């Protein structure tokens, strides 16, 4: 169980890092092309967290 929690934490940090990088690139380029992808990943992350809270 502890190992599972640890790997989950790692994946959350990876996600946050990716999301921040994604947003930064969007701000720099002022390009909305990748915006749907960013929101999709954020939405999936929220669903994952909600699911984990229920379990």
DARACOR-V342679 format. One line per field, one symbol per residue. ss: DSSP state (H for helix, E for strand, C for the rest). psi: psi as a letter, one per 30 degrees, with the letter a starting at -180 (. if undefined). A space follows every 50 residues. Layout:
ss = ???
psi = ???
This chain:
ss = CHHHHHHHHHHHHHHHHHHHHHHHHHHHHCCCCCHHHHHHHHHHHHHHHH HHHHC
psi = eeeeeeeeeeeeeeeeeeeeeeeeeeeefhkgefeeeeeeeeeeeeeeee eeee.
